[in-house]
Amino acid sequence: MRVRVLAAVPAAIAVSVLSGASGASAAPAPVAATPVVTAVTATTTVLTTRPRLLRETVRYGQRDSSAYAIAHVFELQIRLTWAGSYRGPITGYFGTQTLAGVKTFQRSQRLAQTGVADRATWYRLIWVSSVRHGGWQTLPAGCRSAGWHTCYSRSTHELFTLYSGTLWNAWLVRGGSWTLPTVRGTFRVYWQDIDHRSSLFNGAPMPYSQFFYRDEAIHGSATMVNPLSGHSHGCINMYIEDAAELWRLTAGHSHIVVVYGPWA
């Protein structure tokens, strides 16, 4: 097992723990019905060359068939729904209704209506859907501070990663259950382990683990297919390839995790 420990991070893992509702937050300025994508333009020098709001191209006929075969179709359908461009079922299969939804969204953004969720389509869809759905609107002010911050909205199941106030990526994730909720608060990642296995759940794989509070970590999930179905035992579950992308952005760097919002 290859382990990466952030030597510069003190052993105390919790910076502060919030009680009750989420802590003080600053909502961004109101956006138009069709948000302007330049709102996420980088404004500072960053420690990565990774592109922002990145997903693979998704086409008609693809599906999310297992945790190890994710094409982000569930996410595509969920985000199209949030953006007001899709009213079909959330199935994980890219069929004719999803195709029509992609074209509707592309038309609303003045993109070529190809029906293919390419990089330009994903870039705008992630931003527009995040703004319209609400997790971004309640983002705590601390998430916009200097350095890498990854902020989990428990109520919308969204994970936002920012560098010095610039949104770098946003993912759909799964958090803790009602009886084992992901703890709210602001924490510093104290341990990063690229191929971690659970000591509590029979060696279950937890790739790209970033531990931030006791046994709670952000990590890739070997069981999550639909991110809005089910819960974890307290960790923040990501698609494995999404967890790998977060790892590429933040591994080896000081990394703050903020968990906010009511449980849902």
NORUR-V19057 format. One record per pair of residues at least 4 apart in sequence whose C-alpha atoms are under 6 Angstrom apart, sorted by the first residue. I is the first residue (numbers start at 1). GAP is how many residues later the second one is. Records with the same first field share a line. If there is no record, write none. Layout:
# NORUR-V19057
I = GAP  GAP
This chain:
# NORUR-V19057
3 = 190
4 = 188  189
5 = 186  187
13 = 175  200
14 = 173
15 = 171  172
16 = 169  170
17 = 168
18 = 166  167
22 = 238  239
25 = 114  115  116
26 = 114  115
27 = 110  111
31 = 4
40 = 127
42 = 124
52 = 116  117
53 = 70  116
57 = 60  61
58 = 59
59 = 57
60 = 34  35
61 = 33
62 = 32
63 = 10  29  30  31
64 = 6  7  28
65 = 4
66 = 159
67 = 155  156  157  158
73 = 19
74 = 18
75 = 4
79 = 50
80 = 5  6
81 = 4  5
82 = 47  51
83 = 46
85 = 16  19  20
86 = 15
94 = 4
99 = 16
102 = 13
103 = 10  12
106 = 5  7
107 = 4
117 = 4
121 = 4
122 = 4
124 = 4
125 = 4
126 = 4
129 = 4
130 = 6
131 = 5
135 = 18  21
143 = 6
144 = 20  21
145 = 19  20
146 = 18
147 = 16  17
148 = 14  15  107
149 = 12  13  106  107  108
150 = 10  11  107
151 = 8  9  106  107  108
152 = 6  7  107
153 = 4  5  107  108
154 = 107  109
155 = 106  107  108  109
157 = 15  16
158 = 13  14  15
159 = 11  12
160 = 10
161 = 7  8
162 = 4  5  6
173 = 54  64  65
174 = 53  57  62  63
175 = 56  57  60  61
176 = 4  5  6  55  56  57  58
177 = 4  54  55
180 = 53  54
181 = 53
182 = 52
184 = 75  76
185 = 73  74
186 = 71  72
187 = 25  69  70
188 = 24  67  68
189 = 22  23  66
190 = 21  22
191 = 19  20
192 = 17  18
193 = 15  16
194 = 13  14  15
195 = 12
196 = 10  11
197 = 6  7  8  9
198 = 5  6
199 = 4
206 = 13  14
207 = 12  13
208 = 11  35
209 = 8  9  10
210 = 7  8
211 = 5  6
212 = 5
216 = 18  19
217 = 18
218 = 18
219 = 18  19  24
220 = 17  18  19  20  23
221 = 16  17  18  19
238 = 5
247 = 4
